[in-house]
Amino acid sequence: MSLPLPDRVFQLAYDPGISPKGGGLPGLSVLKNVVNSINMFGITAVVGALAVSLGVWAWGHHTGGHQAEANGKKGAVVAAGAALGLGAANGIVAFFSGLGSQVH
């Protein structure tokens, strides 16, 4: 038995029947490799930024350059935060995706 159009639209608003599906599009494995490579590039850049920031911090401390010392500290904190974000990106997205799938 077919439902009238307003009832079908009302039902569709509650359950559209859409869910994430792996392998639905061609090139998904290539996209995953690209994103993994971008993440690795970001982590490598953060390691370099942290090393430079720590060097600036040490140089500013030993030469009495308070501005350089402060900038080195800020750079080290920003680099550490970026490393945390890059490392936790997959878990953060998985957490909120799981949280979003519980909304009804």
C-alpha positions in Angstrom: 0.0 0.0 0.0 1.4 3.3 -1.1 1.5 6.3 1.3 0.2 9.7 0.2 2.8 12.2 -0.8 2.7 14.3 2.4 3.2 11.2 4.5 6.1 10.1 2.4 7.8 13.5 2.7 7.2 13.5 6.4 8.7 10.0 6.7 11.7 11.1 4.6 12.4 14.0 6.8 12.9 11.7 9.8 14.8 8.9 8.0 16.3 9.6 4.6 18.2 6.3 4.7 21.6 7.8 4.0 24.7 6.4 5.7 28.4 6.5 5.0 29.6 3.7 2.7 33.2 2.9 1.9 34.0 2.0 -1.7 31.0 3.9 -3.1 33.1 6.2 -5.3 36.0 5.4 -7.5 39.3 6.8 -6.3 38.5 6.6 -2.6 41.8 4.8 -1.9 43.7 7.4 -3.8 42.0 10.2 -1.8 42.9 8.4 1.5 46.5 8.2 0.3 46.6 11.9 -0.5 45.1 12.9 2.9 47.6 10.6 4.7 50.4 12.2 2.8 49.2 15.7 3.6 49.0 14.7 7.3 52.5 13.3 7.2 53.8 16.5 5.5 52.1 18.6 8.2 53.6 16.5 11.0 57.1 16.8 9.4 56.7 20.6 9.1 55.7 20.7 12.7 58.8 18.9 13.8 60.9 21.5 11.9 58.9 24.4 13.4 59.3 23.0 16.9 63.1 22.6 16.4 63.4 26.2 15.1 61.2 27.5 17.9 63.2 25.8 20.6 66.4 27.1 19.1 65.0 30.7 19.1 63.9 30.2 22.7 67.3 29.0 23.7 69.1 31.7 21.7 66.9 34.4 23.2 67.4 33.1 26.7 71.2 33.0 26.5 71.6 36.3 24.7 69.1 38.2 26.9 66.8 38.8 24.0 63.5 38.7 25.8 61.4 39.2 22.7 63.2 36.3 20.9 62.7 34.2 24.0 59.0 35.0 24.1 58.6 34.3 20.4 60.4 31.0 20.8 58.0 30.0 23.6 55.0 30.9 21.6 56.3 29.0 18.6 56.9 25.9 20.7 53.4 26.0 22.1 51.8 26.5 18.7 53.9 23.7 17.2 52.9 21.4 20.1 49.2 22.3 19.6 49.5 21.7 15.8 51.1 18.3 16.5 48.3 17.4 18.9 45.7 18.4 16.3 47.3 16.5 13.4 47.8 13.4 15.5 44.3 13.5 16.9 42.5 14.5 13.7 41.3 11.0 12.8 40.1 10.3 16.3 38.3 13.7 16.6 36.5 13.2 13.3 35.6 9.6 14.3 34.3 10.8 17.7 32.1 13.5 16.3 30.9 11.3 13.4 29.9 8.7 16.0 28.2 11.3 18.1 26.4 12.7 15.1 25.1 9.2 14.1 23.4 9.0 17.5 21.1 12.0 16.7 17.6 11.0 15.8 
